Amino acid sequence: MTGATDTFRVERSTHVDASPADIAPLIVDFRRWMDWSPWDKSFPETQRVYSGAPSGVGAVYDWAGKKAGSGRMEIRRVEPERITIQLDFTRPIKASNTAEFSLTPEDGGTRVTWAMFGPKTTISKVMGLFFSMDAMVGKDFEKGLADLRAQAERAPARA
């Protein structure tokens, strides 16, 4: 039997003065994450391999680095107001989560919500006694959303 305590969810949101159609290309093309992702900017030495579709459903991004650890993301679903990504960490801790971007029209722009959620593993439960997942990841989401907003508001990102 699983309950709310067996899962976690971290999310942040911001208003962007751009349409969902102008924001989505920055998310569905992993090569563009270097422009706004807090982890891509923090760990430039990380090895990155892009495969699958060039963008959108089926696009894959594998990473490996001394500080960044290793893992894989794959875009699983792209809808006008939602992008869903399978997020698998392989090192230093194995975990499978979902990242989701919601793009909701709002006040002449878009409310962008970045969420990550998944099951709490035994190791994450133990770590949760000492660290807050929301506190650890939330600040990175806020920084990433601010940089995503700057990119989207600078110029339309449509491919």
C-alpha positions as CSV (number, residue, x, y, z in Angstrom):
1,M,0.0,0.0,0.0
2,T,1.4,3.4,-1.0
3,G,0.5,6.8,0.3
4,A,1.4,10.4,0.0
5,T,4.4,9.9,2.2
6,D,5.9,7.4,-0.3
7,T,6.3,10.1,-3.0
8,F,7.8,13.5,-3.3
9,R,7.1,16.6,-5.4
10,V,9.1,19.7,-5.9
11,E,7.7,22.5,-8.0
12,R,8.2,26.2,-8.7
13,S,6.6,28.6,-11.1
14,T,7.0,32.0,-12.7
15,H,5.2,34.3,-15.1
16,V,6.9,34.7,-18.5
17,D,6.0,37.4,-21.0
18,A,6.0,35.0,-23.9
19,S,3.5,32.5,-25.3
20,P,3.7,28.8,-24.6
21,A,4.7,28.3,-28.3
22,D,7.7,30.6,-27.8
23,I,8.8,28.9,-24.5
24,A,8.3,25.2,-25.4
25,P,11.2,25.0,-28.0
26,L,13.6,26.0,-25.2
27,I,12.4,22.9,-23.2
28,V,11.8,20.3,-25.9
29,D,15.3,20.7,-27.4
30,F,17.9,19.5,-24.9
31,R,20.7,21.2,-26.7
32,R,19.1,24.5,-25.6
33,W,19.2,23.7,-21.9
34,M,22.7,25.1,-21.7
35,D,21.1,28.5,-22.1
36,W,18.9,28.2,-19.0
37,S,19.3,24.9,-17.0
38,P,21.0,25.6,-13.6
39,W,22.8,22.2,-13.7
40,D,24.1,22.6,-17.3
41,K,25.5,26.0,-16.3
42,S,27.0,24.7,-13.0
43,F,28.7,21.7,-14.5
44,P,30.0,22.8,-18.0
45,E,32.7,20.0,-17.9
46,T,29.9,17.3,-17.9
47,Q,29.9,15.0,-20.9
48,R,26.6,15.2,-22.8
49,V,25.2,12.9,-25.5
50,Y,22.1,13.8,-27.4
51,S,20.3,11.0,-29.2
52,G,16.9,10.0,-30.5
53,A,14.7,12.8,-32.0
54,P,16.4,16.2,-32.4
55,S,13.6,17.6,-30.2
56,G,10.2,16.7,-28.8
57,V,9.0,13.2,-28.1
58,G,11.9,10.8,-28.2
59,A,14.6,13.3,-27.7
60,V,17.2,11.8,-25.3
61,Y,19.9,13.5,-23.2
62,D,22.5,11.4,-21.3
63,W,25.0,13.1,-19.0
64,A,28.0,12.0,-17.0
65,G,30.4,14.1,-14.9
66,K,32.5,13.9,-11.8
67,K,30.4,16.5,-10.0
68,A,27.1,16.1,-11.9
69,G,26.9,12.4,-11.6
70,S,25.2,10.6,-14.4
71,G,21.7,10.0,-15.8
72,R,19.4,10.2,-18.7
73,M,16.3,12.3,-19.7
74,E,13.8,11.4,-22.4
75,I,11.0,13.5,-23.5
76,R,7.9,11.3,-23.3
77,R,5.0,13.7,-24.0
78,V,4.6,17.1,-25.6
79,E,1.2,18.9,-25.5
80,P,0.5,22.6,-26.0
81,E,0.4,23.2,-22.2
82,R,2.5,20.3,-20.8
83,I,5.9,18.7,-21.5
84,T,6.7,15.4,-19.6
85,I,10.2,14.1,-19.2
86,Q,11.4,10.7,-17.8
87,L,14.3,11.5,-15.6
88,D,16.6,8.7,-14.5
89,F,19.6,9.2,-12.3
90,T,22.3,6.4,-12.3
91,R,25.1,8.0,-10.2
92,P,25.7,8.8,-7.4
93,I,22.2,7.5,-6.5
94,K,19.8,5.6,-8.7
95,A,16.4,7.1,-9.0
96,S,13.6,7.3,-11.6
97,N,11.5,10.5,-11.5
98,T,9.3,12.6,-13.8
99,A,10.0,16.2,-14.7
100,E,7.1,18.2,-16.0
101,F,6.7,21.6,-17.4
102,S,3.3,23.2,-17.5
103,L,2.8,26.2,-19.8
104,T,-0.5,27.9,-18.9
105,P,-1.6,31.1,-20.7
106,E,-1.9,33.8,-18.1
107,D,-2.3,37.6,-18.3
108,G,-0.8,38.1,-21.8
109,G,2.0,35.6,-21.1
110,T,2.5,32.2,-19.6
111,R,2.6,30.7,-16.2
112,V,5.5,28.2,-16.4
113,T,5.6,25.5,-13.7
114,W,8.5,23.2,-13.4
115,A,7.9,20.1,-11.2
116,M,9.8,16.9,-10.4
117,F,8.1,14.1,-8.7
118,G,8.5,10.4,-8.0
119,P,8.7,7.6,-5.5
120,K,10.7,8.0,-2.3
121,T,13.4,5.3,-2.3
122,T,14.9,4.0,0.9
123,I,18.0,6.1,0.4
124,S,15.9,9.3,-0.3
125,K,13.9,8.6,2.9
126,V,17.1,8.4,4.9
127,M,18.5,11.5,3.2
128,G,15.2,13.3,3.9
129,L,16.0,13.0,7.6
130,F,18.9,15.4,7.0
131,F,18.1,17.3,3.8
132,S,14.9,18.7,2.4
133,M,14.5,17.8,-1.3
134,D,12.4,20.9,-1.7
135,A,15.1,23.1,-0.3
136,M,17.9,21.4,-2.3
137,V,16.2,21.4,-5.7
138,G,13.7,24.3,-5.3
139,K,16.4,27.0,-5.5
140,D,17.8,25.4,-8.7
141,F,14.3,25.4,-10.2
142,E,13.9,29.1,-9.3
143,K,17.3,29.9,-10.9
144,G,16.4,27.8,-14.0
145,L,13.0,29.4,-14.4
146,A,14.5,32.9,-14.1
147,D,17.0,32.0,-16.9
148,L,14.3,30.4,-19.0
149,R,12.2,33.5,-18.6
150,A,15.1,35.7,-19.7
151,Q,15.7,33.5,-22.8
152,A,12.0,33.4,-23.7
153,E,11.5,37.1,-23.3
154,R,14.7,38.0,-25.2
155,A,13.5,36.7,-28.5
156,P,11.0,34.2,-29.8
157,A,12.5,30.7,-29.6
158,R,10.4,29.0,-32.2
159,A,12.4,26.7,-34.4
